[in-house]
Amino acid sequence: MPVELLPLCADDMAEMAAIFNHYVEHSFATYTETPVSVERFGSLMSFSPGYPAFVARDSDGSMAGFGLLRPYSLIPAFDRAAELTCFLSKGNTGRGIGSAILQVLESGAAELGIETIVATVSSLNEESLRFHRARGFVEQGRLVGIGSRNGRKFDVVYLQKIL
């Protein structure tokens, strides 16, 4: 499926929040249990000016997904590391869109001097774990049983990709 990757803009937030809220309601891909407002979504994402953030739009102009990087930590010792967030709209997984978003984010990261990308994924989100591992991310650790969502405990899995 051909998509156009565009830099994220403020007008994209409502569609992004809707994609995120789909996962809140139908999966374990998020850590929140209830849908979030557009304002709360912006706060959760911790958007960082200067870091790459893109939306994917299909030929009809519908948002097929989004991805962004943000600082892994505000401590200067970690300036060369970024944290990844990526979500695809319903029906758009397995079509290469996530890979395309990741590729453009990695290019942007390299331009910023970022050398490693970290993803934190719920152990209950097997699809995301497979996605990251297939694209060069390596599990570097996990916080066992730290989370609980809808009555189910889960681990937070730390995945790292060195660029």
N, C-alpha and C positions, 0 to 999 in steps of 0.2 A: 504494500500500500504506500503510494508516494505521499510524503508529508513535507511541509515546509517548516523549517525550524526558525523561529523568530525570537529575538530578545524579549524577555518578559516585560510587560508594562502594567501599570496600575489597573488598566481596564480589564486585565486578565484574571484578576483576583476572584471574582464571583464564580467563574467557570472552574478555576483551580480548586476552590473550596468545595464545589459540587462534586468534582472527581474524588477529592479526599474523603468527603462525607459518604460517598458510595462504599469506600473501603471500611469506614467506621461501622457502617450498618451491615456489611455483608462479608467481612473477613477479619483476619487478625493482622492485617498489614499496618494498622495504626495502633498506637498505644492508648488512644482515647476511646471511651465507650459510647459517647453520645455525639451526635453531629455538632459541628462548631459553626459559629457565625463567620462571616467574611473577616471581621475585625479580629476575632480570636484565631482564625486560620493564619493571618499575617503574623501574629505574635508567635504562634507555634513554629512557623517556618524560620523565624529569625533571619529574614532576608538581609543580605549584606551588600551594600553598594560596592561596586568594583569587582564583585565575584560573578562568575558566569551563571546566568539563569535564563532558561529557554522554554518556550512552549512549542509544541508540535501541532500544526493545524493541517487537516486533510483538505482535499480539493474543494469541499463544500464550505470550508472556513471553520468547521467544528474543531474544538480542541480535542486532540487525540491523546495528549499527555503533557507533562511538564517535568522539568528537572532543574535542580539548582545545587550550587555549592555554597558553603558558608564556612567561616573559620572553624577549625576543629576546637580551638581554644583561643581565648584572648591573651593568653600568656605568650610573650614573644618567642619563647623557646620552641613553640609549635607553629611558627609562621609558615612553614613549608608543608603544612598538612591542612586538608579541608575535609569537611563532612558532606556526604552526598544525600540528597533526597530526590526520589523520582517516583512518579505515579502515572499510570496510563488509564485512560477512560475505559469504561466497560466495553468489552469486545475488541480491544486493541492490543491485547497481549499476544505474544508469539508472532508478531508481524514485522519485527525488526525496528520498531519505533523506539523502544527502550534502548536498543544498541545505538541507534543514531543519536539519541539525546546524550547518552553516556559519552560517545565519541566527541561530540562538540564540547561537552563539559571538560573532558580530559584535555582537549586542545587549549581551551581557555585557561585551564589550571596550569598547563605548562608555560603559557605566556606570562603568568603571574609568579612563576618560580615555585609553584606547588609541586612537591615531589611525591606525595602520597595522598591517597583518598581513602577515607574511612567510611564505612557504612555500618549502621547498627540495625539489626533485623531481629524481629521476634522469631523465636525457635518454632512458633506455630505457623510461620509464613514460609512454607517449603518452596513455593514458586519463586519468591524473591531470593531465597538462599541459592536455589539452582541458577537463577539468572546471574547473580553476582559471581558465583564460582565459575560458571562457564565463560566469564569475561575477565578472568585473571585475578579476581579477589580471593584472598586466602584467609581462612578463619584464624584469628590470632588469640582468641579467648572468648569466654562467655561468663556472664553473671547468672549463675544458676538459680532458677526459681524466684528471681527478683521482681517479676511483674505478675499481675493478676488482672485478667480482663474477662468479663462475663463469667466469673466463677472459675476460670481456668488459669492455672499458673503457667508462666513461660519464662524461658531464659532470654536474655538479651545477648545476641551473637555479634561479636566484633569482627568485621571483615576489613581487610586492608589490601589496597592495590598500590604497588610502587610503580610510578610512571617512568 
